[in-house]
Amino acid sequence: MTAGGGGGGQPPVTPRPEDIARLTDHYFLRTRQIVGRFGDETVTYAVFMRRPVVFTPRLAVEWLNAVAEARGVTLDIDLRFQEGEWVGAGEPMIYVTGSLFHLVDLETLLLQKIGAACVAAYNAYAMCVDLPHVAFLAMDARHCAGTEMAELMAYAASVGSNAARSAAGAKGFIGNATDATAHFFGQPGGLGTMPHALIGYAGSTVRAAEMFHETFPDDPITVLVDYFGQEVTDSLAVCRRFPDLAAAGRIGVRVDTHGGRFVEGLDPQTSYAVLERNAPKAIRGYRTEAELRFLVGTGVSAAAIWHVREQLDTHGFDKVKIVASSGFSPAKCKTMAYSKAPIDVVGTGSFLPENWWETYATADIIAYDGEPRVKVGREFLLRPRP
């Protein structure tokens, strides 16, 4: 099986074949030398994970095929699921059959391309299904350990998003923050308007919006409104400065308030009051401590989003969009869903796996020259006999 590429202009498949020896585990290199001395065999590897995931194999398969081509060998890659399908814990996801000499040193690097991507895709899927009417923007690159991880995570978000579109008609991820991986979302480049650094440079939120508009007059404006702790005041000031853009729906306010304080105008009591007006069921049942923090706590809570929406609408800016960011994990998105928070766009890097041990993929050889053989306890990986 050979997976298709993602279009022109993408970076080359990495790691390069000539770099494999210095990047893989030493015992695999020694095993390769032993096999080269005593004779090769055809083996079958089974790849699985210990938790449910969304199947995200393409980058791993592209890499395997590239290495096989460079080494002049053929691999039989049997994908047991379609990209974007749900896979249960312990279910074999991929069978790879080929020369042990040419496969044994690839295991480490293959697994690096499987586990985290499958978990991130699962998280992205859950978030998009819980908030099907919200558009998501992948802002994970800054949280990734290098560009290879950034590519894996952008790919994962696109797979989970596409699965959510199929399952729930979700808007899903409409783009991401960097040009390098924008192709996974069908975009020519990254999306985004301004960081906090621009607000600080401009000296005021309104001036930052003016600078942006003067430089990019044809683009919509999404302005950060938490820099000075005046989320409502600065939102309204920007809208009053650009009333025509606000009326046309070409202004968004991005609420990114950190967890050390409440959004302007809120405290615990007023936060409960906001939700009582707009989503009373969200606070009338039993809620965990984490859920309450997402609902009425500091930072970008459901109450904060409802509060900003109320203020915009009260002052005649009902077409202005709200972009929410800061810790939008699967759990937070679920809380936002049952509080019916009026979010238009979520900017998130929190679909990245939180518990890294859950991302560990495993590969075991299950057959040598066609004879089924696997270590005790892993018999569940064996292929059913025809």
ZAKE-717158 format. One line per 4 residues: for each residue x, y, z of N, C-alpha, C. Coordinates in steps of 0.02 Angstrom, whole numbers, m for minus. Each point is the difference from the previous one (the first is absolute). Layout:
X:Y:Z:X:Y:Z:X:Y:Z  ...
This chain:
43:m59:0:m43:59:0:45:61:0  m13:48:m43:37:63:m1:m49:56:10  11:40:52:m44:56:15:17:58:m45  m51:39:m18:10:58:m42:31:57:38
35:44:m36:30:59:30:m51:55:9  24:56:27:m45:55:16:8:60:m44  30:m8:m60:5:57:m46:70:27:m3  12:43:m49:65:28:m11:19:51:52
66:12:4:24:51:45:6:m23:72  m13:m64:15:6:m25:68:73:m18:14  19:m2:64:68:m19:16:14:m73:m15  63:m19:m11:15:m70:m14:m17:m44:60
m11:m64:m15:m15:m48:53:61:m9:44  m10:6:66:55:m6:47:m18:m49:55  50:m31:33:72:7:m11:22:m30:m66  53:26:m28:28:m26:m62:29:m69:12
0:m44:m51:27:m67:9:71:0:28  41:47:m21:70:1:23:6:21:74  m54:25:29:3:21:70:m29:m52:49  m27:m54:m27:m35:m48:43:46:m31:52
61:m18:m19:44:m35:47:15:40:63  5:66:m7:18:39:60:m62:19:41  m60:m13:m26:m61:20:34:m38:m59:31  17:m60:m18:m38:m58:25:35:m31:60
m34:m45:34:29:m34:58:58:m46:m20  51:m1:43:61:m36:m17:m12:m75:m6  m45:m28:41:m11:m72:m4:m31:m21:m67  m37:47:m31:m25:m16:m67:57:m1:m51
48:43:8:58:0:m45:40:m64:7  9:m22:62:36:m63:11:m38:m60:m28  m67:2:9:m40:m55:m28:6:m1:m76  2:59:m31:8:3:m73:66:m32:m21
54:13:38:64:m30:m17:m2:m76:7  m33:m23:53:m5:m73:11:m39:m32:m56  m57:29:m19:m41:m27:m55:41:0:m65  38:53:m11:42:2:m60:52:m55:m2
21:m22:59:52:m52:3:m30:m70:m5  m58:m10:33:m27:m68:5:m57:m14:m49  m23:50:m36:m51:m12:m50:m65:37:13  m27:28:m52:m60:41:5:m62:m44:1
m54:26:26:m66:m32:m2:m52:53:m16  m56:m23:m26:m58:44:m10:m42:m1:63  m13:59:27:m37:4:62:m62:45:m9  m45:m6:47:m58:44:2:m4:34:68
m1:66:m1:m9:39:61:m74:19:7  m24:0:61:m66:26:16:10:62:44  m34:54:m18:4:63:37:m67:12:35  2:17:64:m61:11:38:11:52:53
m55:22:32:3:47:56:m43:m26:57  13:25:59:m34:m26:60:m62:40:18  m20:48:m39:m60:40:13:m35:12:m66  m65:17:2:m35:16:m63:31:63:m31
2:m1:m67:28:56:m37:m38:9:m65  17:54:m36:m23:9:m69:60:m15:m45  m10:m43:m48:54:m25:m42:29:55:m44  65:11:8:34:56:m33:67:m25:m28
m2:m40:m55:61:m36:m21:40:31:m55  m25:52:m34:28:18:m64:74:19:2  20:41:48:70:22:1:46:m59:16  m22:m45:42:40:m60:15:8:m43:m62
m55:m9:m37:3:m43:m60:42:33:m54  m7:65:m9:41:35:m49:74:m9:16  17:4:64:69:m9:20:24:m71:m13  m39:m50:18:19:m69:m12:12:m12:m75
m45:25:m41:8:m10:m72:62:35:m27  15:59:26:59:36:m22:64:m38:18  2:m27:60:59:m39:21:6:m64:m41  m57:m34:m11:2:m61:m40:26:15:m71
m23:54:m29:23:18:m67:75:15:0  23:36:50:72:15:4:42:m62:9  m26:m50:34:37:m62:11:m12:m52:m54  m44:15:m47:m12:m46:m55:m37:m63:20
m44:5:50:m39:m58:23:m74:16:m5  m40:m52:7:m73:8:m2:m29:m20:68  m45:41:24:m35:m14:62:m75:m9:m15  m30:m47:34:m73:m9:m2:m28:34:62
m34:56:m10:m28:39:56:m76:m7:m2  m25:m35:49:m72:m16:5:m31:43:53  m37:52:m21:m35:43:46:m67:m32:17  m12:m12:64:m61:m36:20:m60:47:7
12:64:m4:m54:50:6:13:55:m52  m53:36:m15:6:58:m43:23:60:42  35:46:m32:21:61:34:m62:34:30  5:19:64:m56:34:34:m48:m47:35
9:m65:m5:m44:m47:34:21:m9:73  m49:m16:42:12:m15:70:33:m69:6  52:m5:42:34:m64:12:m2:m14:75  m20:m59:19:m4:m18:70:68:m16:31
3:1:65:62:m16:36:22:m70:m17  64:m8:m18:28:m66:m14:m14:m28:m69  m40:34:m39:m14:m26:m67:59:13:m47  24:m50:m36:53:12:m49:m23:52:m52
40:52:m8:m17:52:m48:33:m10:m67  62:m24:2:40:m8:m60:38:m66:5  1:m38:m55:47:m56:m7:50:19:m54  64:m6:16:54:15:m47:41:m63:m11
2:m23:m62:36:m61:m17:57:16:m47  59:m28:15:58:10:m43:62:m29:31  57:19:m27:65:m24:23:14:24:71  18:m49:45:18:19:68:62:45:m1
47:m14:m43:61:40:m4:m16:73:m15  m51:12:m41:m17:68:m19:m55:31:43  m31:m39:43:m54:27:42:22:11:72  47:m40:25:12:0:71:24:67:27
36:38:m40:24:64:24:m49:58:m11  m60:m16:m25:m49:52:m13:m53:6:55  m1:m48:45:m56:m3:48:m6:64:42  54:23:29:m3:60:43:m29:59:m37
26:13:m60:m21:59:m37:m70:m6:m27  m21:m62:m17:m69:m11:m21:m48:15:57  15:m23:59:m45:10:57:m4:73:19  55:38:m8:m2:71:13:m51:36:m43
m13:m26:m59:m45:32:m48:m73:m23:8  m11:m49:43:m67:m29:7:m36:24:63  31:m11:58:m37:6:63:m29:68:15  44:51:1:m25:67:19:m50:27:m50
11:m15:m64:m46:24:m52:m70:m31:9  m2:m64:16:m65:m33:8:m38:27:60  35:16:55:m33:27:59:m22:72:m13  42:39:m32:m18:70:m16:m61:2:m46
m2:m45:m48:m58:m3:m45:m64:m18:39  6:m46:47:m56:m18:43:m25:61:38  47:38:29:m19:60:38:m33:52:m45  30:11:m58:m28:50:m46:m71:m20:m21
m9:m64:m14:m67:m25:m17:m51:14:55  19:m16:62:m46:9:56:m19:74:8  49:44:m7:m13:72:8:m47:25:m54  12:m21:m61:m42:24:m56:m70:m27:4
m8:m62:22:m67:m30:7:m39:35:56  34:16:55:m34:34:56:m22:71:m19  39:33:m43:m15:69:m22:m6:1:m76  m51:m31:m27:m4:m7:m73:m11:65:m37
m26:51:33:m14:63:m33:57:50:7  54:m21:31:58:43:12:56:m19:m49  32:50:m28:59:m11:m42:61:m2:45  47:m44:m15:61:m7:40:61:21:m40
46:30:35:64:20:m29:55:m34:40  43:m40:m34:54:m36:34:58:47:13  11:13:65:54:45:21:49:m39:43  16:m60:m22:41:m46:40:75:6:m12
21:33:m53:70:m3:m20:47:21:56  m19:50:39:43:25:54:8:m50:56  m45:m49:4:2:m50:53:34:m65:m22  22:m2:m62:29:m61:m28:76:m1:11
26:m60:6:72:m9:9:34:m7:m68  0:55:m37:33:m1:m65:m49:m5:m58  27:10:m60:m42:4:m59:m30:m67:m21  34:m56:15:m29:m65:m17:m63:m13:41
2:17:64:m60:m7:41:m54:47:m24  19:61:m19:m50:48:m24:m36:m27:m62  37:m33:m44:m32:m30:m59:m47:m56:20  21:m43:46:m43:m55:23:m64:27:32
6:52:40:m59:25:36:m48:36:m46  26:37:m48:m45:32:m49:m37:m52:m40  36:m51:m22:m31:m55:m37:m54:m33:43  16:m12:64:m48:m32:45:m63:42:8
8:65:8:m59:43:7:m43:m3:m62  31:m4:m58:m39:m3:m62:m38:m66:m6  31:m54:22:m34:m66:m3:m58:m2:49  11:21:62:m54:1:49:m57:46:m22
19:56:m29:m50:48:m24:m42:m29:m56  32:m32:m48:m37:m30:m55:m46:m55:24  22:m38:50:m42:m53:28:m61:31:34  9:57:34:m56:34:33:m49:29:m52
26:23:m55:m45:24:m53:m44:m57:m26  30:m58:m9:m38:m57:m25:m51:m25:51  20:1:64:m43:m28:52:m54:48:23  15:65:3:m46:47:32:m11:63:m40
24:4:m61:m8:61:m39:35:59:30  54:m13:38:35:54:36:38:45:m49  8:63:20:43:45:m38:72:m22:5  21:m19:59:67:m27:9:55:52:m7
60:m25:m10:58:43:m7:2:31:m70  m2:65:m3:0:35:m64:69:22:m22  49:m7:44:68:20:m17:45:m5:60  61:23:m9:49:m2:55:44:62:m4
49:3:44:37:62:9:62:6:m44  24:m53:m32:62:4:m37:m9:m18:m73  40:30:m42:m3:m14:m72:22:m72:m15  47:m27:40:31:m64:m16:m51:m57:m1
m51:3:42:m48:m55:5:m70:20:m20  m7:58:m30:m67:24:m20:m33:m46:m51  41:m35:m39:m28:m43:m53:m45:m55:28  12:m20:63:m42:m52:29:m73:24:8
m10:65:1:m67:28:9:m25:32:m65  33:m13:m56:m22:27:m64:11:75:m5  47:26:39:14:72:m1:66:14:m33  7:57:m34:64:18:m31:52:24:50
m22:19:60:46:25:50:m32:0:68  38:18:51:m25:2:68:m50:55:10  m40:m6:53:m51:49:17:17:32:68  m25:60:10:11:35:63:11:74:m13
m11:40:50:5:72:m10:54:32:43  m6:m2:66:48:37:41:13:m35:66  62:4:25:17:m25:66:m3:56:51  10:m17:63:2:51:52:57:49:m12
54:m23:m32:57:44:m13:m19:61:m40  m48:m8:m47:m20:57:m40:m39:51:42  m41:m25:47:m37:46:44:50:41:42  49:m35:28:50:35:39:39:51:m41
16:m19:m62:37:45:m45:m41:62:m16  m65:m11:m13:m44:56:m20:m16:45:59  0:m27:60:m16:40:59:m73:2:19  m43:m22:m45:m71:m5:15:m32:m51:m47
m54:m29:22:m34:m50:m41:m29:32:m63  m28:58:5:m28:34:m58:55:17:m50  56:25:25:54:17:m46:28:m61:m36  3:m56:34:21:m63:m32:m48:m19:m56
m65:9:12:m49:m15:m52:8:48:m59  14:63:14:11:48:m54:61:m19:m41  54:m16:33:61:m20:m36:m13:m61:m43  m35:m49:28:m15:m60:m39:m41:17:m62
m52:41:10:m44:17:m56:36:40:m53  44:45:20:38:39:m49:47:m44:m40  27:m52:31:47:m44:m33:m35:m53:m42  m57:m25:25:m37:m53:m35:m73:22:m7
m13:49:m42:m68:31:m3:m54:m47:m24  18:m53:m36:m51:m45:m28:m15:m59:46  37:m6:55:m9:m57:45:m48:17:57  m38:m49:22:m38:10:63:49:10:58
m24:31:52:42:14:58:m23:m42:59  45:m39:28:m13:m32:64:50:29:49  m25:36:49:43:38:45:m1:m31:70  60:m8:28:5:m23:69:m24:54:48
m40:m18:49:m30:52:42:16:m9:75  46:m44:16:14:m12:72:65:32:23  39:30:m44:67:25:18:m3:47:60  m46:47:m2:m5:51:53:m52:m18:53
m27:m61:m3:m50:m20:49:m67:34:m10  m13:24:m62:m62:36:m15:m34:m33:m59  m20:m63:11:m28:m39:m55:m62:33:m30  m44:25:43:m61:31:m25:14:70:m26
34:40:38:15:69:m20:37:3:m66  52:m41:m7:39:2:m62:m38:m31:m59  m41:m51:13:m42:m28:m54:m46:53:m29  m34:35:45:m46:53:m23:37:57:m33
59:17:25:38:56:m30:21:m16:m71  21:m62:m12:20:m20:m68:m61:1:m46  m56:m25:24:m61:0:m41:m23:71:m17  6:45:48:m20:70:m13:49:33:m48
62:m21:1:49:28:m46:m12:m23:m71  m26:m61:m8:m13:m28:m67:m73:m24:m4  m48:45:4:m71:m21:3:m22:m36:m63  25:20:m58:m20:m33:m62:25:m72:m3
62:m10:21:27:m68:2:m38:m43:51  m16:30:56:m37:m36:52:m69:m21:m27  m34:45:m34:m66:m14:m27:2:m53:m54  57:m4:m35:7:m48:m54:25:m68:24
11:m7:64:25:m63:27:74:m13:m14  37:54:m10:71:m6:m18:46:16:59  m29:4:59:40:8:61:m14:m58:46  53:m25:29:m5:m50:53:40:22:60
m22:m18:59:38:14:61:23:m67:28  65:m3:13:28:m63:26:12:8:75  m34:m42:38:6:0:73:50:m55:19  56:22:29:54:m46:17:23:11:73
m45:22:41:15:18:69:31:m59:38  56:13:34:34:m54:36:m38:m16:64  18:m56:30:m38:m26:58:13:36:65  40:53:m1:15:35:61:m50:54:19
m49:13:m44:m49:52:16:m65:m14:m39  m53:37:20:m63:m3:m35:0:49:m58  m39:m15:m50:m14:48:m54:m31:63:30  15:56:m30:m26:65:23:m75:m3:14
m19:21:60:m70:3:19:m26:m62:34  41:m51:8:m23:m62:31:36:m14:65  m35:m36:43:27:m31:60:m41:m64:10  12:m39:51:m40:m62:8:m75:11:m1
m24:50:36:m72:11:4:m29:21:m67  32:48:m34:m27:22:m64:7:m53:m54  51:m43:7:7:m54:m49:m59:m49:4  m19:m18:62:m59:m42:8:m62:35:m29
m6:65:11:m58:36:m25:m4:1:m75  57:6:m32:2:0:m74:m25:m67:m26  23:m55:29:m23:m65:m24:m73:m13:19  m22:26:56:m70:m7:19:m45:33:m52
23:54:m28:m40:34:m52:1:m37:m66  56:m31:m17:10:m25:m68:0:m76:m6  24:m35:50:3:m73:m3:m8:m29:70  m59:8:29:m9:m19:70:12:m74:14
m14:m43:m48:10:m72:12:73:m17:10  43:42:m25:72:m15:4:25:2:72  m33:37:43:24:7:70:m49:m28:51  m53:m31:m22:m49:m25:48:9:m74:17
43:m33:m37:14:m70:16:67:m6:36  18:m63:16:64:m12:32:56:13:m50  50:38:21:58:14:m42:64:m13:39  49:m28:m34:65:m10:32:35:67:8
53:m1:39:39:61:10:27:27:m66  23:m45:m43:26:21:m65:m55:31:m43  m59:m31:1:m56:27:m39:m21:69:25  m2:8:65:m18:65:27:51:54:m19
63:m20:m2:51:49:m21:m12:21:m72  m17:m47:m43:m14:18:m70:m64:40:m7  m47:m11:46:m64:35:m4:2:70:29  26:7:60:m6:64:36:65:23:31
55:m32:m17:63:17:30:35:58:m35  63:8:18:41:51:m31:17:m20:m72  30:48:m36:20:m14:m69:m59:m1:m48  9:m39:m53:m52:m3:m52:m51:m53:19
m47:19:42:m54:m45:21:m60:8:m46  m48:m45:9:m63:6:m37:m35:66:19  2:17:63:m30:63:22:34:60:m33  66:m3:m7:36:55:m32:m21:9:m72
m8:m55:m35:m21:5:m70:m71:27:m6  m45:m25:42:m68:26:1:m1:74:18  42:19:47:3:70:22:22:46:m58  52:m19:m36:23:41:m56:m53:2:m55
m34:m56:m11:m53:m1:m51:m58:46:20  m19:m2:63:m53:44:24:17:74:m12  61:17:18:21:70:m6:3:23:m73  25:m42:m43:3:17:m72:m71:9:m27
m44:m46:16:m69:4:m26:m37:60:28  10:14:64:m34:57:31:19:66:m33  61:5:m24:24:61:m31:m6:m1:m76  m38:m48:m27:m15:0:m71:51:m34:m44
44:m40:29:52:m33:m39:m11:m75:m2  m60:m19:m20:m19:m71:0:33:m40:m56  29:33:m49:33:m36:m55:74:m13:15  26:29:54:70:m10:17:10:m71:27
52:m32:m23:12:m70:18:44:m4:63  m8:m56:35:41:m13:59:46:m59:m14  64:13:8:51:m53:m6:24:m14:71  m3:m63:20:20:m19:67:63:m43:m3
46:14:45:61:m41:5:19:m5:73  53:m37:13:27:m11:68:m27:m66:29  38:m53:m11:m15:m64:33:m61:m36:m25  m17:7:m65:m60:m34:m26:16:m72:m17
m3:m41:52:11:m72:m4:m66:m35:m15  1:m66:m10:m63:m36:m8:m48:11:59  27:m1:61:m44:10:59:m30:69:1  39:50:m17:m26:69:0:m51:9:m55
13:m30:m58:m49:6:m55:m66:m32:18  3:m57:35:m62:m33:21:m40:45:47  35:33:46:m33:46:46:m31:59:m38  36:26:m48:m26:55:m41:m62:m22:m38
m2:m63:m20:m57:m25:m38:m63:1:42  3:m27:62:m63:m2:38:m17:67:32  46:48:m2:m18:68:22:m20:43:m60  0:m31:m60:m20:35:m61:37:66:m10
63:1:18:40:61:m5:1:25:m72  m14:64:m11:m6:27:m68:68:14:m33  36:m52:m15:66:5:m30:m6:m9:m75  35:42:m37:2:m8:m73:61:m40:m22
57:13:32:62:m34:m18:37:m16:64  29:m60:3:45:m19:54:71:m5:m28  46:35:31:71:m8:m15:30:m45:52  29:m57:m21:22:m49:49:63:m37:m21
42:m14:49:53:m49:m8:m11:m57:49  m55:4:37:m12:m48:54:m33:m65:m23  m1:m11:m67:m18:m67:m23:62:m46:3  58:30:13:60:m41:9:m10:m46:60
27:m61:m3:m9:m46:56:25:28:65  m41:m6:52:19:26:66:40:m51:39  m22:m63:m2:34:m55:33:44:m36:m51  63:17:0:43:m24:m55:7:m75:m2
m5:m32:59:6:m73:0:m56:m33:m40  m56:35:m9:m54:m29:m40:17:m3:m74  52:35:m21:16:3:m71:48:m56:m22  20:m43:47:50:m50:m18:m31:m54:m45
21:m1:m61:m18:m55:m45:51:m56:8  m21:m61:m15:42:m59:8:m2:m41:m63  58:m30:m16:3:m46:m57:31:m66:23  m30:m55:m21:27:m66:14:1:m41:m64
53:m38:m10:1:m48:m55:m46:m57:18  m43:m18:m47:m49:m54:13:9:m60:m45  48:4:m49:11:m56:m44:70:4:m29  34:m58:m5:66:m5:m30:m4:m50:m57
15:24:m61:m7:m42:m60:m68:m35:m2  m52:38:17:m68:m26:m5:m24:m41:60  46:m17:47:m20:m40:58:m21:47:57  m62:m4:24:m21:43:54:43:m10:63
26:55:27:41:m5:60:3:69:32  m23:4:63:m1:64:34:12:m13:74  26:49:36:14:m10:71:m64:m14:38  6:m38:53:m57:m20:40:m37:62:26
m65:0:m7:m41:56:22:m21:46:m56  31:m8:m58:m18:42:m58:m33:m40:m56  m28:m57:19:m32:m42:m51:m59:35:m33  m28:49:33:m57:36:m30:20:38:m63
65:7:m12:22:35:m60:3:m45:m62  m2:m65:11:6:m47:m57:m58:10:m49  17:m6:m64:m52:5:m51:m44:m62:3  m65:8:m8:m43:m60:m4:19:m41:m62
1:m65:8:14:m43:m58:m59:2:m49  15:2:m65:m55:2:m50:m40:m64:2
